[in-house]
Amino acid sequence: MAKQLFLHINRFIKINEKDFREMLSFFELHTFDKKDIIMNPGNRCNNNFFVLEGCVHMYFTNDNGIDRTVQFAIENWWITDNLAYYKKSITNFGIQAVEPTQILSLSHSKQEQLLAKFPSLEKYFRIVYQISYGSSIMKTKYLYEFSKEDIYFHFTSHYPWFAQRVPQYLIASFLGLTPEYVSEIKNKKRS
Amino acid sequence: MAKQLFLHINRFIKINEKDFREMLSFFELHTFDKKDIIMNPGNRCNNNFFVLEGCVHMYFTNDNGIDRTVQFAIENWWITDNLAYYKKSITNFGIQAVEPTQILSLSHSKQEQLLAKFPSLEKYFRIVYQISYGSSIMKTKYLYEFSKEDIYFHFTSHYPWFAQRVPQYLIASFLGLTPEYVSEIKNKKRS
């Protein structure tokens, strides 16, 4: 069970199966159906989530009542509102399952206990956050590098497996576009 | 010397002055004039930078030869292309001083030695990256939340001390706007 997390941790630091079984006791396993809400905006952000299977997105709702996706997580990705998780404060973001999803959740207090018991995991999380942070800056570069017209086609041609997997309106939202605009440029390209 | 870094580390973990003096021996101190290049795009990304004094920005140059700012760092911020730093690969980003700046640089190999010698610093860097990553996602929210017209005024009214300190064209670039567009909306607001 949760073999993926064992393998993921072992990409960055070395842990044995016995220690891993003890580490796992700090986590909770949850299963969600497609469209289920995993984290509610307006609540205290108490959990960090590791995706074992499936796909989720993190979003906020703008003043016009429209959800905007800021991040996806598939297998082997961690996801939460990290500022709110760190501060144990209210989050403005929601997390929702895009597919049937299985996750491990780690509460803030359990994370503190886990890291006190296994300080070597600090290195694991340091690297996970370093890579996530670096990727997030690369996404900013991406958003600034391409025109509105180009970004959708550039993204879907570079990540075709992801574009197959996730609904078009969520990819549009993630790229800062409206679904209507994506339909328009796809029609234009066809004609 | 470098008292800021000592105080910054002690916000998150406890270290004493004797250990800190030894930690400091892994860093190099550099001083830059306004507009000096600190990291060159196209080179291997070997260093992570802690700003002691001044302000820098990280940018890339788009296909039209225009520099786009993706990040700033002022006192007590770390800055580098974290994906390239982690992978020891070529970076597409440059880092330039916006003001006369004093930084501490930590090379990739020195960071490994430092963390091997002082593993408690893993927790420090884990928290630094966690907060940086969380802030980067909040910036995405910001970019998606406001219209092109609103984002400049929202940013400068929320961070007036920063808007005072940094040239307008760099703030425009950081917010995904052209300097001409900012002049236009400022004129429109005045009239």
Interface residues (C-beta under 8 A of the other chain):
Chain A: M58 F60 N62 D63 R68 V70 Q71 D81 N82 L83 A84 Y85 Y86 N92 F93 L115 P119 E122 K123 F125 R126 I127 Y129 Q130 I131 S132 Y133 G134 S135 S136 I137 M138 K139 T140 K141 L143 Y144 E145 G176
Chain B: M58 F60 N62 D63 R68 V70 Q71 D81 N82 L83 A84 Y85 Y86 N92 F93 L115 P119 E122 K123 F125 R126 I127 Y129 Q130 I131 S132 Y133 G134 S135 S136 I137 M138 K139 T140 K141 L143 Y144 E145 G176
